[in-house]
Amino acid sequence: MTSNVSQNYPYTSETEADRAKLIASLVAARDDLAGKLANETTPLDASERWWVWKCPTKGCAGLLHAAGYAAEKHAVYVVCDGTCGQTFLR
């Protein structure tokens, strides 16, 4: 079994209110994130809770939070709240 198998499974979950608040704070803190989300995502469906994953970037202890659906692919578009600040498809 490879070491990244566990990264395909959710780590925890968060409420919609917590998710929305965190994404708003990340957008406010990162100059390029608002434009990236506007161009690369569509809005999420209504849901009470969303999955959270551990960031797969080596050396980053961040968590990945749902920010929308990928505009051109069937996937959840996530943003890392850690030092790498990257986006991923889940």
N, C-alpha and C positions, 0 to 999 in steps of 0.2 A: 504494500500500500504506500503510495507516495505521500509526502508531507503536506501537499496542498489539497488533499481530499477534504480535510476538515474545513477548509476555507469555502467550500461550496455549500456548507450548511450554515444556517443562521446562528449567530452567537447569542442574541437576546432579542427582545422586541421593545418598542416604545409607543406611547400613545400618539395619536395624530397631533394633539396640541404640542407635545414635547418635540415631535419631529419638525413641525412647521416652525416653531420658535428657533430651533437649532439651525435649520436651513436658512431662515431669515438672518440669523447672526453671522453665518458663514458668508452669505451674499454681501452683507454689509462690510465684512472684514476683508474680502478678496475682490480686487478691482475687476478681474476678468470673469468672475463666476456668473454674474447676472446675465451677461451677454451669451455666455456659453450655454446656460440653462435655457434661455429664450430660443436659441438656435437649434439645440440638440434634443429638447424634450417636449413632451405634451403633458398636461396635468394628470395627476394621479386620480384614481377613483376615490369615492368616499369610503373610508375605512376607519375603524376605531383604533387599530394598532397596525404597526409596520415592523417588518423584520429589520434587524441591524446585524451587520457582519463585521468581522475583524478585517482590517486592512491587510492585503497580501504583500504590500511593499516592504522589502527587507529593511529593518531598522525603524519602521514606523509603528507606533503603538496605537494608532488611531482606529476609529470605528467608521464603518460605511453606513450612511443614512440615505434613505430613499428621497430623491429630489424630483422625480417624475418618471415618465415612461420614455424610453428611447424613441425619438421621432421616426427613425428609419428601420428599427429592428424590434423584435418582440422581446423586450427585456426591461427590467427596472434599472433606471439610471441612478447611480448612487454617488455621493460625495464623501470624501474622507475628511474627518474633523481633526486629523492629526497633522504632523509636521510635513508630510508629503503633499497634502492638499489635492491629490489626484481625484479623477472621476473614473468610474468603472461601470460596466454593464453586468447585471446579476440576473 
